[in-house]
Amino acid sequence: MKKLVLSTLALLILTTVYAQKNMKSLHDFTMKTIDGKDLSLSAFKGKKVMVVNTASECGLTPQYKLLEELYVEYGGDEFVILGFPANNFGAQEPGTDTEIKTFCTKNYGVTFPMFSKISVKGADMHPLYKFLTSFEENGLVDAPVTWNFQKYLVDENGHVVDFVTPTESPVCDKVLDWLKK
């Protein structure tokens, strides 16, 4: 019986390791920056990454301030925040990329990388968000975006490890503990 349990456990571990090696990674995507340039997210290999969908006219928009503070304190060689404006919730991100960039810089001093506006849910959901939100693609969680400022935590190898709901602060204990590991 012990051999069967150990064999089953070993098979489960090997299957999980194999699945993780063959799963997509954040590093597989190339995205358009807010300035219209293509950027391979493989540029962030070796860094912890927080991916967040943003909106300029949302009650949660002041999170930009906390995101920027987090980026200033922890960003650099080991951590980066990637902001993806989206107009999926209450039409709260109606601006052009230029307008969004100006708003973020002027009102919150955002220096972390921002990207061109995309869809984070629905029939036109961007493939990046299909990866972030689907267990079948990320191998960890089904975590659909529920509102603006949902945060996905991605490890140094490009694998989703957790997510933070929109109403949770970007500087909550879950995020800070993850960054300090």
Buried (B, 14 or more C-beta within 10 A) or exposed (E): EEEEEEEEEEEEEEEEEEEBEEBBBBBBBEBBBBEEEEBEBEEBBEBBBBBBBBBBBBBBBEBBBBBBBBBEEBBEEEBBBBBBBBBBBEEBBEBEBEBBBEBBEEEBEBEBBBBBBBBBBEEEBBEBBBBBBBEEBBBBBEBBBEBBBBBBBBBBEBBBBBBBBBEBBBBBEBBBEBBEE
